[in-house]
């Protein structure tokens, strides 16, 4: 059964062989596991909802600093990922609901945005949207400015869309574009976010 499950979990393109651990999150009360390269701040597996399949995936596609390990070794790490996370200190920080993601803008500096960046390799796509790129430049951000997401979100949350049109143009485009560029099945978590951003006023 484990072998059958593992065959159905394809690795993310270009993210095989990383030194990584296992983390997890819950969406609508359902737990998902994923591989995470803590040294590179990068998601290195799809979301996997079965612990045996996660262990099988890790034994095939991931490694530790001590090299490759078998499924039993990884199964212990999968179990530990239920109890605690190396990314957040409190369980509530890695729990979301579909409805909550649709209704509320994400918190600046929160774990949700961190995972979005880690899954998309911290890229941006402003070249795809001249209006968003122009708004980004009007706000004075530099090409590699990593703080623009938090800055724009804080401005919109504090003052509203109408009062901060450039910030809203930037953050609305960035979040929806990031979701479109997610690898594997990470849209399970982030599609509701994109829906919420699209309808936010």
C-alpha positions as CSV (number, residue, x, y, z in Angstrom):
1,X,0.0,0.0,0.0
2,X,2.8,2.4,0.8
3,X,4.5,1.8,-2.5
4,X,1.2,2.5,-4.4
5,X,0.7,5.7,-2.5
6,X,4.3,6.8,-3.2
7,X,3.9,6.3,-6.9
8,X,1.1,8.8,-7.0
9,X,3.1,11.6,-5.4
10,X,5.3,13.3,-8.0
11,X,8.2,15.5,-6.8
12,X,8.2,19.2,-7.5
13,X,10.2,20.1,-10.6
14,X,13.8,20.9,-9.7
15,X,13.4,20.2,-6.0
16,X,14.6,16.6,-5.6
17,X,17.5,15.6,-3.4
18,X,17.3,18.5,-0.9
19,X,18.5,18.2,2.6
20,X,15.2,18.7,4.3
21,X,12.9,17.9,7.2
22,X,9.2,17.4,7.5
23,X,6.6,20.0,8.5
24,X,2.9,20.1,8.4
25,X,-0.2,22.3,8.4
26,X,-3.9,21.8,8.7
27,X,-6.6,23.1,6.4
28,X,-10.2,22.7,7.4
29,X,-9.1,20.3,10.1
30,X,-7.3,18.0,7.7
31,X,-3.5,17.6,8.1
32,X,-1.1,17.9,5.2
33,X,2.6,17.1,5.4
34,X,5.4,18.6,3.3
35,X,9.2,18.5,2.9
36,X,11.0,21.7,3.8
37,X,14.6,22.7,3.1
38,X,15.2,24.9,6.2
39,X,18.6,26.1,4.9
40,X,17.1,27.5,1.7
41,X,13.7,28.5,3.1
42,X,12.1,26.4,0.4
43,X,9.2,24.0,0.1
44,X,10.5,20.8,-1.5
45,X,7.4,18.5,-1.8
46,X,3.7,18.7,-2.7
47,X,1.2,18.8,0.1
48,X,0.7,15.1,1.1
49,X,-2.2,14.1,3.3
50,X,-1.1,10.6,4.2
51,X,1.7,10.0,6.7
52,X,2.9,6.8,5.1
53,X,3.0,8.4,1.6
54,X,5.0,11.3,3.1
55,X,7.5,8.9,4.6
56,X,7.8,7.0,1.3
57,X,8.2,10.2,-0.7
58,X,10.9,11.5,1.6
59,X,12.8,8.2,1.5
60,X,12.9,8.5,-2.3
61,X,13.3,12.2,-2.9
62,X,14.8,13.9,0.2
63,X,17.8,13.4,2.4
64,X,19.3,14.5,5.7
65,X,22.8,15.8,6.4
66,X,23.6,12.1,7.2
67,X,22.4,11.1,3.7
68,X,19.5,9.0,2.6
69,X,17.3,7.1,5.0
70,X,14.5,4.5,4.8
71,X,10.8,5.0,5.3
72,X,10.9,4.0,9.0
73,X,13.4,6.8,9.7
74,X,11.2,9.3,7.8
75,X,8.0,8.0,9.5
76,X,9.4,9.2,12.8
77,X,10.0,12.7,11.4
78,X,6.5,12.7,10.0
79,X,5.1,11.8,13.4
80,X,7.1,14.6,15.0
81,X,5.7,17.1,12.5
82,X,2.2,16.5,14.0
83,X,3.4,17.5,17.4
84,X,5.6,20.5,16.6
85,X,7.0,22.6,13.8
86,X,10.4,24.1,13.2
87,X,8.7,27.0,11.4
88,X,6.3,28.3,14.0
89,X,6.0,28.1,17.8
90,X,2.3,27.6,18.2
91,X,-0.1,25.2,16.5
92,X,-2.6,27.9,15.8
93,X,-0.1,29.6,13.5
94,X,-0.3,26.6,11.0
95,X,-4.1,26.1,11.1
96,X,-6.4,27.6,8.5
97,X,-9.9,27.3,7.2
98,X,-11.0,27.8,3.6
99,X,-13.6,30.3,4.7
100,X,-11.1,32.3,6.8
101,X,-8.6,32.4,3.9
102,X,-11.4,33.8,1.6
103,X,-12.6,36.4,4.1
104,X,-9.5,38.0,5.5
105,X,-6.4,39.4,4.0
106,X,-3.3,37.6,5.3
107,X,-1.5,39.0,8.3
108,X,1.7,40.8,7.4
109,X,4.7,38.8,8.4
110,X,2.6,35.7,9.1
111,X,3.3,32.1,8.4
112,X,0.8,31.9,5.5
113,X,2.8,34.5,3.5
114,X,6.0,32.8,4.5
115,X,4.8,29.5,3.0
116,X,3.6,31.2,-0.2
117,X,7.1,32.7,-0.6
118,X,8.8,29.4,0.2
119,X,6.6,27.5,-2.3
120,X,7.2,30.0,-5.1
121,X,10.9,30.4,-4.4
122,X,10.4,34.0,-3.3
123,X,9.9,35.2,-6.9
124,X,7.7,38.0,-8.2
125,X,6.1,38.5,-11.5
126,X,5.7,42.3,-12.0
127,X,7.0,42.1,-15.6
128,X,3.6,40.4,-16.3
129,X,1.7,43.5,-15.2
130,X,2.9,46.9,-16.2
131,X,0.4,48.7,-14.0
132,X,1.6,46.7,-10.9
133,X,5.2,47.3,-11.9
134,X,4.6,51.0,-12.2
135,X,2.8,51.1,-8.8
136,X,5.7,49.2,-7.3
137,X,8.2,51.8,-8.6
138,X,6.0,54.8,-7.5
139,X,6.1,53.4,-4.0
140,X,9.9,53.5,-4.1
141,X,10.6,49.8,-3.8
142,X,13.9,48.5,-5.1
143,X,14.1,45.6,-7.5
144,X,15.0,43.0,-4.8
145,X,13.0,44.6,-1.9
146,X,11.6,41.7,0.1
147,X,9.6,43.9,2.5
148,X,7.1,45.2,-0.1
149,X,4.5,42.5,0.7
150,X,4.3,43.4,4.4
151,X,4.4,47.1,3.8
152,X,1.6,47.0,1.2
153,X,-0.6,44.7,3.3
154,X,-0.2,46.9,6.4
155,X,-1.1,50.0,4.4
156,X,-4.2,48.4,2.9
157,X,-5.4,46.8,6.2
158,X,-4.9,50.1,8.1
159,X,-6.2,52.6,5.6
160,X,-8.3,50.7,3.1
161,X,-8.1,50.1,-0.6
162,X,-9.4,53.5,-1.7
163,X,-6.8,55.4,0.4
164,X,-3.9,53.2,-0.7
165,X,-4.4,52.4,-4.4
166,X,-0.8,51.8,-5.3
167,X,-0.2,49.4,-2.4
168,X,-3.4,47.6,-3.3
169,X,-2.4,47.3,-7.0
170,X,0.9,45.8,-5.9
171,X,-0.3,43.4,-3.3
172,X,-3.4,42.3,-5.2
173,X,-1.3,41.4,-8.3
174,X,1.5,39.8,-6.4
175,X,-0.7,37.5,-4.3
176,X,-2.9,36.4,-7.2
177,X,0.1,35.9,-9.5
178,X,2.0,33.9,-6.8
179,X,-0.9,31.5,-6.5
180,X,-1.0,31.1,-10.3
181,X,2.7,30.1,-10.2
182,X,2.5,27.7,-7.3
183,X,4.1,24.2,-8.0
184,X,2.3,20.9,-7.4
185,X,-0.8,21.0,-5.4
186,X,0.0,24.0,-3.2
187,X,-3.1,25.7,-4.6
188,X,-5.1,23.6,-2.2
189,X,-4.1,26.0,0.5
190,X,-3.8,29.2,-1.5
191,X,-6.7,29.2,-4.0
192,X,-9.0,30.5,-1.3
193,X,-6.6,33.3,-0.6
194,X,-6.6,34.3,-4.2
195,X,-10.4,34.3,-4.2
196,X,-10.5,36.5,-1.2
197,X,-8.0,39.0,-2.6
198,X,-10.0,39.2,-5.8
199,X,-13.2,40.1,-4.0
200,X,-11.7,42.3,-1.3
201,X,-12.9,45.9,-1.2
